[in-house]
Amino acid sequence: MDKLKKYKTQIFNIITIFLILEFAIYPGLTTANTFANILAGIGLLLLVAWGGLALYHYVRSSDGLVDVDELKEAQKILDEQSNPKPKRKYTKKTK
């Protein structure tokens, strides 16, 4: 039961996306009405955007796939590696 509580938002999103696809988008795209096809296409694009945002928030959340602190630490390491301090060029002094 604890696992269901932990993934409640993700389960809700998946079920909702499936129901919208099954009963709104697919029938709208298969009708002979052009206006319904356009509305269903716009709805599909919005659904894809919503699913992408939900996935992004899940990945960035504290119990998601990526730990935010580790991500910041890795970004700091990458910044240091990509911008190292230039080494001083030594030249001989001529007399």
Protein Blocks (a to p, Z undefined) as FASTA:
>chain_A
ZZmmmmmmmmmmmmmmmmmmmmmmmmmmmpmbfklmmmmmmmmmmmmmmmmmmmmmmmmm
mklmbdfklmmmmmmmmmmmmmccdddddddddZZ
